[in-house]
């Protein structure tokens, strides 16, 4: 079959293959954070933040802290603190270009997730940042997200992946350390990596963890 004929480029072509959406799936999309959404967010220690530049360059960034680290100001407003990282700030730069974001909240042990989409901006408001203190550390920045869409996502993906099943956990030794991976990805192909370089980089990564986590 010609590869060109395998490309889906219109909604009508897509709908020829997919069944119609379930009515409940369409009706479940809300525009405000009700009690169930607020409870889920209060229990969530981890989320994925999706942003996109004007040029269409997309990125997804993981964010994590103690459960409830995302603050619910009201039924339309979320505050996501920005914690110390690598300072690449790719998500922040995309938000400056295109102030919109999608957030996916997870709770360990829950197969369901919570999806929130809306307008977002970067704030240094001292009152807002003061709400995000962890272990005496106040973030320098936070994201203020105005909710436009919010809904719970069913657990099929997490059930299929057995994400929380202890028996599905893999041995970390199945892959090299992060330090070695980065060295191999960035090394001069004509200059072999030494064990000393690997050890130094692994220590640098561990030191960054020690200084950035609290």
C-alpha positions in Angstrom: 0.0 0.0 0.0 1.2 3.5 -0.9 2.4 5.2 2.3 0.5 8.4 1.2 -2.8 6.6 1.4 -2.1 5.7 5.0 -2.0 9.3 6.2 -5.1 10.6 8.0 -5.4 14.3 7.3 -9.0 15.2 7.8 -11.5 14.8 10.6 -13.9 13.0 8.2 -11.2 10.4 7.4 -10.5 10.0 11.1 -14.2 9.4 11.9 -14.5 6.8 9.1 -12.2 4.6 11.3 -13.2 5.6 14.8 -16.5 4.9 16.4 -18.5 8.0 17.6 -17.4 9.3 21.0 -19.4 8.1 24.0 -21.9 10.7 25.0 -20.7 10.7 28.6 -17.2 11.4 27.5 -18.4 14.6 25.8 -20.6 15.7 28.7 -17.9 15.2 31.4 -15.8 18.2 30.2 -16.3 21.1 32.6 -15.0 24.6 33.0 -14.5 24.9 36.7 -12.8 22.9 39.5 -15.5 21.2 41.5 -15.0 19.4 44.8 -13.9 16.2 43.1 -11.3 18.0 41.0 -10.0 19.9 44.1 -9.7 16.7 46.1 -7.8 15.0 43.3 -5.3 17.9 43.0 -4.8 18.0 46.7 -3.7 14.3 46.6 -1.5 14.6 43.5 2.3 14.8 43.9 3.1 14.7 40.2 1.9 16.2 36.9 3.0 16.6 33.3 2.9 20.1 31.9 2.4 20.5 28.1 3.3 23.7 26.3 3.8 24.8 22.7 5.7 27.7 20.9 4.3 29.8 18.2 6.3 27.7 15.7 4.5 24.6 16.9 7.4 23.2 18.9 5.8 21.2 21.7 7.3 20.1 25.0 6.0 18.1 28.0 7.7 18.7 31.4 7.3 16.6 34.6 6.6 18.5 37.8 6.6 16.9 41.3 6.5 17.8 45.0 4.6 16.7 48.1 0.9 16.0 47.5 -1.1 19.2 47.2 1.9 21.2 45.9 -0.4 22.7 43.2 -2.5 25.4 44.9 -6.2 25.9 44.0 -7.0 29.6 44.4 -10.6 29.3 43.3 -12.8 27.3 41.0 -11.0 28.8 37.9 -7.4 29.2 39.0 -4.4 26.9 39.7 -0.9 27.8 40.9 2.0 25.5 39.9 5.3 26.4 41.7 8.5 26.3 39.7 11.2 24.4 41.5 15.0 24.4 41.0 15.9 22.5 37.9 18.4 22.7 35.0 17.4 26.3 34.1 16.8 25.5 30.5 13.3 26.9 31.0 11.9 25.5 27.8 8.4 25.4 29.2 8.6 28.9 30.5 9.9 30.2 27.2 7.1 28.6 25.3 4.6 30.0 27.7 6.0 33.5 27.0 5.3 32.9 23.3 2.1 31.0 23.6 0.4 31.5 27.0 -1.6 28.3 27.0 -0.9 24.9 28.7 -2.3 21.5 29.3 -1.8 19.7 32.7 -2.2 16.0 33.5 -2.4 15.1 37.2 -1.4 11.7 38.6 -1.9 10.1 42.0 0.2 7.0 42.8 -2.2 4.0 42.9 -5.0 5.7 41.0 -5.5 4.6 37.4 -7.6 7.7 36.6 -6.0 11.0 35.8 -7.2 14.6 35.8 -6.7 16.8 32.7 -6.8 20.6 32.9 -6.3 23.0 29.9 -6.3 26.7 29.9 -4.5 30.1 29.7 -1.3 30.4 31.7 1.1 33.1 32.7 4.3 33.4 34.8 4.0 35.2 38.1 6.4 36.5 40.8 3.5 37.6 43.1 4.9 37.3 46.6 1.5 36.4 48.1 1.1 33.6 45.6 4.7 32.3 46.1 4.3 32.3 49.8 1.5 29.7 49.4 4.0 27.4 47.7 6.7 27.2 50.4 8.1 23.7 50.9 10.8 22.9 53.6 11.3 26.6 54.0 12.0 27.1 50.3 10.0 29.7 48.4 9.9 29.3 44.6 11.2 32.2 42.5 8.4 31.8 40.0 5.0 30.1 39.6 2.6 29.4 36.8 -0.9 30.8 37.2 -3.3 28.7 35.1 -6.9 29.9 34.3 -9.0 26.8 33.8 -10.9 26.5 30.5 -11.4 22.8 30.4 -11.2 20.2 33.1 -12.2 16.5 33.2 -11.3 13.1 34.6 -9.6 10.7 32.2 -10.4 7.0 32.5 -7.8 4.5 33.7 -7.4 2.4 30.5 -3.9 3.6 29.7 -2.5 3.1 33.2 -4.3 -0.3 33.6 -2.8 -1.5 30.3 0.6 -0.3 31.3 0.3 -1.7 34.8 2.1 1.5 35.9 1.5 1.1 39.6 1.8 -2.7 39.7 4.9 -3.6 41.8 5.4 -6.7 39.6 5.8 -4.5 36.5 8.6 -2.4 37.9 11.9 -2.8 36.0 15.4 -3.0 37.3 17.1 0.3 36.9 20.3 -1.5 35.9 18.6 -2.5 32.6 19.8 0.9 31.3 23.0 2.9 32.0 23.0 5.7 34.5 21.7 9.1 33.4 25.3 10.5 33.6 26.6 7.8 31.2 23.6 8.2 28.8 24.2 12.0 28.5 28.0 11.5 28.1 27.5 9.0 25.3 24.9 11.2 23.6 27.2 14.2 23.7 30.7 12.7 23.4 33.1 13.1 20.5 32.8 9.8 18.6 36.5 9.8 18.1 37.3 10.2 21.8 36.3 7.3 24.0 34.6 8.0 27.3 36.7 7.2 30.3 35.5 5.7 33.6 36.8 8.8 35.3 34.6 11.0 33.2 31.6 8.8 34.0 32.3 8.8 37.7 32.8 12.6 37.8 29.5 13.2 35.9 27.6 10.7 38.1 28.8 12.6 41.1 27.8 15.9 39.5 24.3 14.6 38.9 24.0 13.3 42.5 25.3 16.6 43.9 22.6 18.5 41.8 20.0 16.2 43.4 21.3 16.9 46.9 21.3 20.7 46.3 18.0 20.9 44.4 15.8 18.5 46.5 14.6 19.4 49.9 
